[in-house]
Amino acid sequence: MTSTTAPPTASGRTPTRRRPGDLLVLGVEATLLAAAVLVGAVLNARDAGLHADAAPLYATWGPHVGWGSPAAVLVAVAVVAWGARWARTARWGLLLVAAWLTAVAWTLSLALVDGWSAGLAERLTPQAEYLHEVPRITDIPAMLAGFTDRIADFQPDSWSTHTAGHPPGALLIFVWLDRIGLGGGAAAALACVLVGATVAVSVPVTLRALGAADAARAVIPFLVLLPGAVWVGASADGIFAAVVAAGLALLAVRGRATAAAGGALLGFALHLSYGFLLVGVLALAVLALRRTHRWGALLTAGAGVAAVTAAFVAAGFPWWVGYQLVVERYYQGWAADRPYGYWVWANLAALLLSAGPVLGPALRRVLSTARSRWPAPQGSLPSRVDAAVRAAGPTVLLPLAALVAVLGADLSGLSKAEVERIWLPFIVWLLVAAAHLPAGSRRWWLAAQAATALAVNHLVWTVS
């Protein structure tokens, strides 16, 4: 098993090292967040077209409490007090079940701070959402065949904002829910919560399959108390994050059948969001970290992705055509107004609020570990790459791959605002970096994570 914690001292305690470095990074995070809030307020006062009243979050200011407030505090206290210790010792299967159940409780509690209607039942029913289109889908094949014709705006039959901005897989999920009798806002919101919470299972399963069993246990409490759960409950992005995480977990587990299933799931994920082309970075990292049959798994997974893509093409939806049209639609809306010069850095402040303050210090430790483990250049290029991958390990390579994906999305200009939910599929992999935190400090970091989520959910009204 791969150990990622600091070595114990002679007294048997794990030292908390480099505290000045952590404090410096926290200072940078606080400065970034303060600047994003202040500059956002100034730009909003000047009507600069941010289209985000509580920038850098897509939300409106409004301190409030709800009957989910005490429940959220109780869940947070329980995880902070006992989560990290219990995760180290519990039986694996029981731990995964408990992680999912607790993540569901945390997400539901946060959603109910806004009340049943605003937090769940009516969260996905506005005109811009997928549910607006569901009653009008009477023929799924016809919908798929004509999907690209309705992406562009300013035509009588153009799709609603969220539907137009994504491939048809996203709409299909809610159509399928409706077909099996789970239609309406409440059922859709609960599906987002129940499915979204599975990231607390899929991510540790991936780490364990890649030989980092200790790290898998270490990150579970951080995935359970994910500040981004504010947006998992309830937005479709919670489901998106779960699909991506499950696909990557299947790639990590040994076996050709699981690699094919993982590829198929990631192929479907590609038809949930155009931005999931960047998930390829994470998928390659997972495949590179496999101990055996990497090339076979790559070919099998690639076949799975290709099969799903071919099925959508045969149904009348070529992904690449949809992408070209969605870029056009993107700049027909608020993106044309939102200033890139603000959002290219303010997005990172929104990322911090969704990933939590642990992100900076954890990534600092990942980068430090990567430098210390980097092998001496020798041998052929493939052997050097293999040596670097092996030396880094999953707790270094996966957060770095997620970071590359996030930076690529940020610099593209196609992620101006709302990234606190849009980047959830990458955020859960960034938090793998938390495995590098000293064991003695994790309770404090968990408290900071919980406090961030509670502050956001009680100070602003978030929007899906």
Solvent accessible surface area in square Angstrom, and as a share of the most:
residue,aa,sasa,rsa
1,M,179,0.80
2,T,47,0.27
3,S,70,0.45
4,T,12,0.07
5,T,53,0.31
6,A,14,0.11
7,P,82,0.51
8,P,93,0.59
9,T,63,0.36
10,A,120,0.93
11,S,89,0.58
12,G,57,0.55
13,R,189,0.69
14,T,38,0.22
15,P,32,0.20
16,T,37,0.21
17,R,110,0.40
18,R,118,0.43
19,R,145,0.53
20,P,103,0.65
21,G,19,0.19
22,D,10,0.05
23,L,122,0.61
24,L,127,0.63
25,V,28,0.16
26,L,52,0.26
27,G,36,0.35
28,V,91,0.52
29,E,17,0.08
30,A,62,0.48
31,T,91,0.53
32,L,43,0.21
33,L,50,0.25
34,A,49,0.38
35,A,35,0.27
36,A,0,0.00
37,V,47,0.27
38,L,120,0.60
39,V,56,0.32
40,G,1,0.01
41,A,58,0.45
42,V,71,0.41
43,L,37,0.18
44,N,48,0.24
45,A,90,0.70
46,R,183,0.67
47,D,125,0.65
48,A,38,0.30
49,G,15,0.15
50,L,1,0.01
51,H,60,0.27
52,A,2,0.02
53,D,93,0.48
54,A,4,0.03
55,A,4,0.03
56,P,2,0.02
57,L,8,0.04
58,Y,39,0.15
59,A,3,0.02
60,T,56,0.32
61,W,142,0.50
62,G,16,0.15
63,P,106,0.67
64,H,27,0.12
65,V,122,0.70
66,G,21,0.20
67,W,171,0.60
68,G,1,0.01
69,S,14,0.09
70,P,82,0.52
71,A,40,0.31
72,A,0,0.00
73,V,69,0.40
74,L,125,0.62
75,V,23,0.13
76,A,7,0.05
77,V,82,0.47
78,A,40,0.31
79,V,12,0.07
80,V,25,0.14
81,A,29,0.22
82,W,144,0.50
83,G,16,0.15
84,A,19,0.14
85,R,124,0.45
86,W,103,0.36
87,A,3,0.02
88,R,119,0.43
89,T,107,0.62
90,A,9,0.07
91,R,174,0.64
92,W,40,0.14
93,G,42,0.41
94,L,83,0.41
95,L,4,0.02
96,L,24,0.12
97,V,84,0.48
98,A,27,0.21
99,A,3,0.03
100,W,71,0.25
101,L,97,0.48
102,T,40,0.23
103,A,5,0.04
104,V,16,0.09
105,A,38,0.30
106,W,0,0.00
107,T,4,0.02
108,L,46,0.23
109,S,9,0.06
110,L,1,0.00
111,A,5,0.04
112,L,25,0.13
113,V,2,0.01
114,D,15,0.08
115,G,18,0.17
116,W,112,0.39
117,S,54,0.35
118,A,48,0.37
119,G,1,0.01
120,L,0,0.00
121,A,20,0.15
122,E,103,0.46
123,R,23,0.08
124,L,3,0.02
125,T,64,0.37
126,P,69,0.43
127,Q,112,0.50
128,A,35,0.27
129,E,8,0.04
130,Y,5,0.02
131,L,24,0.12
132,H,69,0.31
133,E,0,0.00
134,V,10,0.06
135,P,107,0.68
136,R,134,0.49
137,I,9,0.05
138,T,122,0.71
139,D,70,0.36
140,I,39,0.20
141,P,92,0.58
142,A,58,0.45
143,M,12,0.05
144,L,17,0.08
145,A,59,0.46
146,G,22,0.21
147,F,0,0.00
148,T,18,0.11
149,D,105,0.54
150,R,52,0.19
151,I,0,0.00
152,A,24,0.18
153,D,41,0.21
154,F,163,0.68
155,Q,57,0.25
156,P,148,0.93
157,D,73,0.38
158,S,24,0.15
159,W,4,0.01
160,S,3,0.02
161,T,78,0.45
162,H,27,0.12
163,T,1,0.01
164,A,0,0.00
165,G,30,0.29
166,H,29,0.13
167,P,1,0.01
168,P,0,0.00
169,G,0,0.00
170,A,0,0.00
171,L,1,0.00
172,L,6,0.03
173,I,22,0.11
174,F,4,0.02
175,V,0,0.00
176,W,113,0.40
177,L,27,0.13
178,D,56,0.29
179,R,112,0.41
180,I,122,0.62
181,G,63,0.61
182,L,86,0.43
183,G,35,0.34
184,G,44,0.42
185,G,9,0.09
186,A,33,0.26
187,A,24,0.19
188,A,2,0.02
189,A,0,0.00
190,L,59,0.29
191,A,16,0.12
192,C,0,0.00
193,V,0,0.00
194,L,77,0.38
195,V,59,0.34
196,G,3,0.03
197,A,4,0.03
198,T,45,0.26
199,V,7,0.04
200,A,0,0.00
201,V,38,0.22
202,S,13,0.08
203,V,0,0.00
204,P,0,0.00
205,V,38,0.22
206,T,0,0.00
207,L,0,0.00
208,R,116,0.42
209,A,42,0.32
210,L,9,0.05
211,G,9,0.09
212,A,0,0.00
213,A,15,0.11
214,D,57,0.30
215,A,0,0.00
216,A,0,0.00
217,R,48,0.18
218,A,10,0.07
219,V,0,0.00
220,I,6,0.03
221,P,5,0.03
222,F,1,0.00
223,L,4,0.02
224,V,7,0.04
225,L,0,0.00
226,L,6,0.03
227,P,0,0.00
228,G,0,0.00
229,A,4,0.03
230,V,3,0.02
231,W,2,0.01
232,V,8,0.04
233,G,2,0.02
234,A,0,0.00
235,S,2,0.01
236,A,6,0.04
237,D,9,0.04
238,G,0,0.00
239,I,8,0.04
240,F,3,0.01
241,A,3,0.02
242,A,4,0.03
243,V,20,0.11
244,V,0,0.00
245,A,0,0.00
246,A,31,0.24
247,G,0,0.00
248,L,0,0.00
249,A,9,0.07
250,L,54,0.27
251,L,1,0.01
252,A,3,0.02
253,V,53,0.31
254,R,157,0.57
255,G,36,0.35
256,R,191,0.70
257,A,83,0.64
258,T,35,0.21
259,A,0,0.00
260,A,36,0.28
261,A,46,0.36
262,G,0,0.00
263,G,0,0.00
264,A,36,0.28
265,L,55,0.27
266,L,18,0.09
267,G,0,0.00
268,F,33,0.14
269,A,1,0.01
270,L,25,0.13
271,H,0,0.00
272,L,0,0.00
273,S,15,0.10
274,Y,16,0.06
275,G,38,0.37
276,F,12,0.05
277,L,115,0.57
278,L,52,0.26
279,V,6,0.04
280,G,32,0.31
281,V,52,0.30
282,L,0,0.00
283,A,13,0.10
284,L,108,0.54
285,A,9,0.07
286,V,0,0.00
287,L,10,0.05
288,A,29,0.22
289,L,5,0.03
290,R,10,0.04
291,R,137,0.50
292,T,57,0.33
293,H,144,0.64
294,R,61,0.22
295,W,192,0.67
296,G,29,0.28
297,A,3,0.02
298,L,58,0.29
299,L,131,0.65
300,T,33,0.19
301,A,6,0.05
302,G,36,0.34
303,A,62,0.48
304,G,8,0.08
305,V,46,0.27
306,A,57,0.44
307,A,62,0.48
308,V,28,0.16
309,T,25,0.15
310,A,57,0.44
311,A,62,0.48
312,F,18,0.07
313,V,57,0.33
314,A,93,0.72
315,A,34,0.26
316,G,29,0.27
317,F,0,0.00
318,P,29,0.18
319,W,27,0.10
320,W,132,0.46
321,V,51,0.29
322,G,0,0.00
323,Y,79,0.30
324,Q,124,0.55
325,L,48,0.24
326,V,17,0.10
327,V,44,0.25
328,E,85,0.38
329,R,27,0.10
330,Y,60,0.23
331,Y,96,0.37
332,Q,56,0.25
333,G,35,0.34
334,W,120,0.42
335,A,6,0.05
336,A,65,0.51
337,D,77,0.40
338,R,16,0.06
339,P,42,0.26
340,Y,93,0.35
341,G,56,0.54
342,Y,7,0.03
343,W,0,0.00
344,V,35,0.20
345,W,73,0.26
346,A,0,0.00
347,N,1,0.01
348,L,52,0.26
349,A,0,0.00
350,A,0,0.00
351,L,8,0.04
352,L,20,0.10
353,L,23,0.11
354,S,0,0.00
355,A,0,0.00
356,G,0,0.00
357,P,29,0.18
358,V,0,0.00
359,L,7,0.04
360,G,16,0.15
361,P,0,0.00
362,A,2,0.01
363,L,20,0.10
364,R,56,0.20
365,R,14,0.05
366,V,0,0.00
367,L,77,0.38
368,S,21,0.13
369,T,25,0.15
370,A,19,0.15
371,R,174,0.64
372,S,92,0.59
373,R,76,0.28
374,W,178,0.62
375,P,38,0.24
376,A,71,0.55
377,P,105,0.66
378,Q,137,0.61
379,G,63,0.60
380,S,68,0.44
381,L,120,0.60
382,P,99,0.62
383,S,54,0.35
384,R,103,0.38
385,V,81,0.47
386,D,51,0.27
387,A,43,0.33
388,A,13,0.10
389,V,16,0.09
390,R,99,0.36
391,A,34,0.26
392,A,13,0.10
393,G,10,0.09
394,P,8,0.05
395,T,1,0.01
396,V,1,0.00
397,L,39,0.19
398,L,0,0.00
399,P,0,0.00
400,L,40,0.20
401,A,8,0.06
402,A,0,0.00
403,L,40,0.20
404,V,88,0.51
405,A,0,0.00
406,V,0,0.00
407,L,74,0.37
408,G,31,0.29
409,A,10,0.07
410,D,6,0.03
411,L,118,0.59
412,S,63,0.41
413,G,6,0.06
414,L,60,0.30
415,S,13,0.08
416,K,19,0.08
417,A,3,0.02
418,E,23,0.10
419,V,0,0.00
420,E,2,0.01
421,R,13,0.05
422,I,58,0.29
423,W,2,0.01
424,L,1,0.00
425,P,0,0.00
426,F,5,0.02
427,I,0,0.00
428,V,1,0.00
429,W,0,0.00
430,L,0,0.00
431,L,1,0.01
432,V,0,0.00
433,A,0,0.00
434,A,0,0.00
435,A,0,0.00
436,H,16,0.07
437,L,0,0.00
438,P,1,0.01
439,A,29,0.23
440,G,50,0.48
441,S,13,0.08
442,R,8,0.03
443,R,116,0.42
444,W,191,0.67
445,W,26,0.09
446,L,0,0.00
447,A,39,0.31
448,A,34,0.26
449,Q,0,0.00
450,A,4,0.03
451,A,58,0.45
452,T,21,0.12
453,A,0,0.00
454,L,32,0.16
455,A,47,0.36
456,V,12,0.07
457,N,4,0.02
458,H,31,0.14
459,L,84,0.42
460,V,6,0.03
461,W,93,0.33
462,T,11,0.06
463,V,61,0.35
464,S,9,0.06
